[in-house]
Amino acid sequence: MMKLKDFEVEEVREGGGDGVKIKINGEEIGILKGKISLIPEGDIKNYKDEGFSCLWLYEFENYEFEGKNGWVLHKIGESEIIRKDKNINIQQTRDSPFKNYIGKSEIIFKKEEEKKEEKEYSLPIEVISEKLETNKDSPLFYPRFYKNLILSIWEKFKELPFDIAPVVFTPTSYYISLRASPLFTFFFLKNNKENLKSALNTIRANPYKILKEEKEILDINKVSEVDADTIYSILTNPEYLYESKSKLGFRVKEKYYLPKKVLSSLKYETLDTPENRFVLNFLKRISQDIEELIRSKIYKEIVIKEINEIKGLIDDFIKDPLWEEIGEFYIFPSYSTVLRKREGYKDLLELYFKYLMGRSPFEKIEEAINLRKVYELYEFFCALKLCSLLNGTKKKNVMKVDEKIRGKLKIKLEFMIGNKNYEFIYQKNRESYSGIILIPDFSISEGKKLRIILDAKFAFKKPDIDKENIGEEIEREWEEGKVPKTGDIIKMHAYKDALKADACIILYPGEEDKFFKEEGGDTPFEGDLKNLIEKILTENEENKENLKGIGWCKMLP
């Protein structure tokens, strides 16, 4: 199969309707019809430079392709559910190829040549939603919203004081082959820079050495110890004997002989130890991961100066002539008391265990960033935004990454309000009183009591209003206004009842903040989610106001 690469694609509106002509190297291969948006021609270069495709399709939409010159539609995204019309040149999707998917994807076209060889062309596309907009001035304009979402996630990571909980490691831990994601590399270095620097300086100032002993043939004047091996070497190596003029040495047939060289022990100090091999190997791995981080174009705006400083520190340590004699690293010295007790080495071992955590917990975020899964990124953004808010309420906190479920980012944040301890958890299975397992996005508990549920919803609707009986100004506000979907509000009622929480709040990219008390009526919100959370947690206990209920809060990057 021949795959076409680096061909220009010319996309032109077809008759002013929803559809595009698709060309490969000037050859028109067909017309794709359906709900489609194109980047304005004057902006195409800018978007391509940013890694965005110029062709945008929509989730929950069906598409039709009318092929020309032997080209057919093979696949849209992961979907191969394509049927042919009576007209053999026309193909249609049986069902929407994208459902609950927003981000980067592709359309694959094929053409069979006379020699039974197939040409294949992959056209990159962006899948967007009605929830995002093509209006460049809107905060929900897809490229701007996506970019702000990524940068916000990075900024929140930089703010948070992670403390990764240690897990049980075996000697085979070293052989975990998965690379750390660039996101994890950045977070790890940012939060452990000083500990890494201190450990390397301590090791360099007082590196671990061992006294090594080797048997060698030495000149007699260099021998300091004589043992049975020395005597045996004299008797078995006559070529090293010379005749003595005095009556000293070994007597053989009235002649005396002395040795010029003998086998003896040579003792010397060496840095070539399993512990030092581990140190250099770990630092080389970090250096490689930093290079991958720097090469990742998506991170170029937030790879700050300190990351290059850390790489310089590591590379300077690795290239020190002090370590020239150290050999290759093959076996992890898991039972070494040097690694577990010696200053510098034990600190680096602890950092190594933390670094192994990067094999999987951040994969989900990395995948969402690479594929531009905006709905998943929005959930991650809300998680980190909430952590940042709650971090500001604490006297002391610990934020941990839980690796119990591979590929998922599980976050637990312990915080305090006043003298009360609370726990914020991202993604936790909770059993309702009917036995059904529910998984709210975020929950805040006080001991065993579930207090607040927060759910990220990348969805909204226009407010219900009679457009025929409103003025122009109110209609404009209606067009701009966005509120949660009725189904999502109903879900909050269900969560509150099933899990017996005090309050449930929707987080969404809308325009309105509301909180409705269980006893009736709404309460002032004013966009301050942190203040509302504190009031729900504390005022119930002080009986100042019963803030049990449900609500929603706008949250945009």
N, C-alpha and C positions, 0 to 999 in steps of 0.2 A: 504494500500500500504506500502510495506516495503522498506525503503531507506537504501542502503548499505553505510556505512561510514568507513573511515580509512582503506580502502583496498589499497594495493600497486598496482600500475599500471606499467607494464613493457612495454616500447615502443621500438620496434626494427625495423630497416629498413627492408622493404620487397623486397628482390631481387635487392637491389641497386636502385630501382625506387622511384617515389614519392608515398609514402604510409607508414603506420605503422601498426604493429600488436598491438592490445590492449588486455591486460590481466588483470583480476581481481583476485587477490589472487592466481595467478598461472594458472587460467582458461582462455584460449584464447576465447574472445567473438567475435572477428572478425577483419577484416582488413579495415582500412580507407584509401582511395586513393584520390589523388589530390595533389595540391601544398602544401607541408608541410615541415617545418623545425624543427629540434630537437636540443636541447642543447646538446653539447658533453657530453658523459657519465661522464668524469672527472670533469665537471663543474656543474653537476646536483644539488649537495647538496648546493652549494653557491647560485644558483639561487632560489632554493626552500626556503632557509633561508631568502632571500630578498622578498619573496612573489610572485615570478614569476613562472608560469607554464613552464614545459619543452617542451610542445607541442605547436608549433606556426602554425596557419593557416593564410590565406591571404584574404584580402578584394577583392571583384570582382572575386572570384574564385568559381567553382562548385566542389562538393565532392561526392564520391561514397562509400558506406559501404556494405561489404559482411559479413553478420552476421553468427555466428556459435553458436551451442548449445542452440538455441532458442532465442538468443539475437537479438534485432532489434534497429535501430536508431530511436529515438523518436523526437529529436529536436536538431538543431544546432543554438546556440544563441537564438534569439527570433523566428526564422523561423521554422515553421512546414510544409513548402512546400517541402515535400519529396514524391517521387513516387517510385513504385516497378518496377523492370525490369521483363522480362519473367521468369527469374530465381527468385523464391520467396525469396531467401536468399540475393538478391542484391537490395539495395535502392540507389536512386540518388536524389540530390537536383534538383528541377525544375528550380530554379534560384539561383543566388549567394546569400548566406545567409547574407553576410556582404557587405554593400555598404556605403562608406563614414563612416565607423566605424573602429576605431583602438583602441585596448585596451583589457581589461579583459572580458572574456565571458566563455561559457561552452558548452559541448556536453552532451546530456542526452540519455542514453541507457535504454531499458526496456526488461524484460524477464517475461513471464507468466508461473507460476508454475502449477503443476498438481492440486493443491487445489484452483485454480483460483485466487491465490494471485500473486501480481505483485512485482517484484524486480525492483528497479530503481537505476541507477548509474549515478552520475554527474561527468564528467571529466573536470576539469578546463583547459582552453586554453588561449593563447594570440593571439589576432588578430593583424597582422602587415600588413604593406603596402610595395609595391615596393619602396616607398620613404624612407623607413628605411632599414637597412642592418643587415645581420647576421655576417658580418666581425667584429671581436672584435676590430680591430685597427681603425675602421672608427668612426668619430664624430657622425655619424647617426646610430651607433650600438644601437639597440632598448633599452636594459636595461640601457646603459650609457646615451643615449639621454633623456630617460624618467626621470631618476634620476636627471640629470642636469637641466631639465626643471622645475621639482618641486622645487629644491633648488633655482633656479633663481627667480621663482615666490615669494618664501619666502623672498629672499634677497631684491627684489624690494619693496615688501610690507613694509619691515623694514625701507627702505630709505624714504618713501613718507610721507609727512605731511598731513594726512587726516583731514578734518573738516566735520563731518557728519552734514548735514543740519537738524535742528529740524523740526518735523512734529507735527500735531495736535494729542494729546492723550486724551483719555477719561478714566473714572474710570475703564473701563473694560480692559485697556491695560495690567494690571498685569496678566490677565488670559490667555494671549497668551502662549500656551503650548509648542510650538516648541522650541527645544534646540538650542542654538547658535552653529554654526559649530566650530570645533577646529581652523580652519583658522581664523575665525572672533575673537575668544577668544584671540588668540595670538596677532593679530593686535590691538585689543581694549586695552589689557593690556600694550603692548609695547608703544602705543601712549598716554595712560592716566595714566601711573604709578604715576607720580608726583602729578597730580590732585587728584587721589584716596588717596594717602598717606597723602596729606595736609588735605583733607576733614575728614579722619578718626582721625587724630591728633586733629583737631579742635573740632570735636564732643566729643571725649574722654575727652578733657580738660574742656569743658563746655557743658555737655549733657543737653538736654531739659527735665525739670521736671515740673510736675503740682502739685498743692496743692489739695489733695484729702480729702474728708470729709465723715466719716462713723458714723452711730449711733451705740453705744455700751453701754452695762451695765457696768458702771465703779464704783470703790470704790469712796466714797464721797470726799475723800481727793485728788482725781485726776481730779475732775470736775472744769473747769475754766469758763464755761458758763452755764447759766440756761435759758431755753426757755419754751414754752408751752408744748413741748413734755416731758421735764424733770418733770414738775408738774404732767402731766397726768400719767407718769410712776410711780410716788410715790403713787398716788391714786389707781392705778390698780395692784400694786405689793406689797401687805401687807407683804409678806414673807421677804422682805428686810428691814422692820421696826424693831426697838428695842425700849424698854421703857426707857425714859429719867428720870433720878432722879431729874433733875431740871425742872423748868417750861418753858422748851424750846421745840419747835417742834409743832406737831399736837396734839390737845386736843381731846381725845375720852373717854367719860365717866369718867371724872375727872382724866384721865391719859394722859401723854404726850409721844409722839413717835417721834423718829428721823430716817431718812433713812440711812442704811449702804451703799446701792448702788442705783444709779439712772441711767436712760437713758440719755446719753449726747453725744455731737458731739466730734469726735476725728479727728483732722486734722494732716495730715502728707504729706511729699513730696514723690512722686513716679516717677520712670523712665518708668513705664509700660504705655506707650502712643502709639497711632497709628503710630506716626512718628518714634519712636525708634523700634517698631515692623517692620516697613518697612525697616529700616536700616539693621537690623540683617537678615531679610529674603533675601534682595538683596545680601548681602555679602555671605550668605550661597549658593545662586544660583551661584555666581561667583566662589566660592571655588569648587563646584561640577563640573563646566565647566572646571576649571583648571585641575582637576583630570582626566577628560575625555581627555583633550589635552595631558597630560603626558602619558596616557595609549595608545594613538594612535601611533602605532609603526612607522608609516610613518613620524612622526614628531620628532622622537627621536634624530635626528642629529641637529635639530635647536631649541629644547626647551632649551633655554639658562638659565644661572644661575639666571638672574633677574626675570624670571617667578616664580621660586621656592621662591625667596625672597618676591615677591608680595603675594604668597600664605601664607607664614609664617606671613606676616604682617596682612593679613585678618583673619587667624585662631587665631592669638594672640588677635585680637580685639574681635572676637566672644566669645572666652573662658574667657574673663575678668570677674571676679566675680561681677563686677559692673552691669552686665546685667542679673543676675540670676533671678530676679523677673519678667522679661519681658515675656509676654505670646505669644500665637500663633498669626500669622498674617493672617487675613481673608479678610479685606476690605482695599483697597488702598485709603489713605487719600488725594484724588485728590484736594480738596479745602483748604488744610491746609496752613495757612500763614507761619507756621514754616518751612515747606518744601520749600516754595517759597522765603522766605526772610531771614531766620536765617543762619548765617555763618556756613559752614560745611554741613548743611542739604541741602541747595539750590544747593551746588556744587555736592553733591551725587545724588540729583534728576536729575540734568542735565546729569550726567554720566549714570543714569538709563535709561533716554530717549534715549541716544545714544546706550545703550546696547540692547534696544528693536529692534533697526535696524538690529541686528544680526539674527533676525528670518528668513529672506529670502534673502537679497542681495548677500550673499556669498554662497548660496546653489549650484549655478551652478558650481562654481569653485570646491567646495567640492565634488560634484558628479563626475566631470571630473577627479579629483585626484583619487577618490576611484575606478572608473571604468577604469582608465587609458585611457580616451578618448584623445589621443595625439593631434589630430587636434584641439580640443577645447582648450586644455592646451596651445598649440602653440599660439592661438589667444589671450588668457589671458596674456601669456608671452610678446607678442608684445605690448599689451596695456600698461602693467606696465613698459616695457622697454622705450616706448615712453614718458610716464609720467616722468620717471626718467631723460630722456634726456632734456625734456622741463623744468623740475624743475630746471635744471642747468642754464637755460637761463634767469631766472626771477629775478626781484627785489623783487617781492612779489607774492605769489600765494595762491590759495585755491583749494583743491581737494575734491570734494563731491561725495558721493554715493547717487544715485537717486533710490528710491524704487517705482517709478510709475508703473513699470511692475514687478510683483512678479516673483521671481526666476531668474531674469536677473541682472547682475552686470552692472549698468549704471554709468559711470565715467565722470565727467566734471572737467577739470583743467583750471583755469584761470592763465595766465602768461603774462609776459611783455618782449619785446625786444626793447631796447632803451626806448622811451617814448610811445610806441604803446602797446595797450592792445589786447590780442588774447585769443581765447577760443578753447581748445582741447576737443572733445567729442567722447566717445566710444559708438558706436551703437546708431545712431539717424536716424529716418525716414526722408528722404528728397524727396520733390516732384520735378520732372523734369518739363521742360517747356511743355511737352506733357501730363502732369498729372499723369504719372507713378510714383509710390512710389519706391524709391531705398534706400537701407540701406548699405552704405559703412561702413566698420569696424571702421575707424577712420577719423575724419575730423578736420581741423583747420580753424577757421573763424576769420575775423576781422569785428566786428559788424555784419551786415547782409550779408556781402560778404564772400562766401566760397572761401578760398584760396588754401588749399591743402587737397587732399584725400589720405589716406594710407590704403591699404588692405592687410591683412595677408593671405597668400596662402601657405598651407602646401603641396606644389607640385612643381615639377621641371621636366625638360627633359634634355637629352644630346643635346649639340649644333648640329645644322645641318652642316654636313661636309662630304665630299667625302672620305671615309676611304680607297678606293683603291689607291688614289694618294697622300697619306701622309706618312711621315716617322714614324719610331717606336716611337721616342720621342713625336711627335705631337699626335700620336694615344694614348699614355699613358695619355697625358694631356686631350685628348678628353674623355677617360674613367672616369677620375676624375672630369671633368668639369660638372657643373649643371647650367642650366639657366631656367628662367620662361617658362611656357607653352605658346604657341601662343594664345590659347583661353583666358588666363588670361591677356595677353598684350592687346588683342582686347577689353576686358572688361574695362581696364583702359582708352582706347580711348573713349569708350561709356560713362563712368562716367564723363570724362572731358567735353565732348560735352553736355550731358544731364543736368548736374548740373552746367555748366559754371564755373568750378574750374580753377585755374591757373595751377595746376600741380597734377598729380596722380602718386603714387609710390607703387609698389608691395614690400611687405616684405616676404621673402621666405628663406628656409634653403638651399640655394645654394652656388655658388662659385663666382658669378660675380656681380659687381656694375656698373650700367649704368644710365645715364640720357640724354634723347634726347630733344633738344630744339624744340619748335614748328616751329621756322623759319628754322630749318635744322641743322644737326650736333649734335654730343654729346658733353658733357661738362665734365671736370675732376670731379671725384666723390671721389675716394680714400677711400671709406669705411666710410666716416665721414657723417653720416646721419644728425646729429645735425647741422653741418656747412651748408649742402645743404638746410635744412629747413630755416635756418636763411637767407641765400642768396636769396631764393625764396621770402620770406616775405619782405625783405628790399630792395634788389637791383632793383626790379621792380619799387618801388616808387621813387628811386633816379635815375632811367633811366640809370644806369651804364651798365646793361645787362638784356636782356629779357629772363628770365628763365622759361617761360611758356613751359610746355611739360609733358612728361611721362618718367618713369624710374623704376628701380628695385634695391633693396638693400638686400644683404645677411644679415640674422639675425639668429644667433645660440646661444643657452644658453652656 
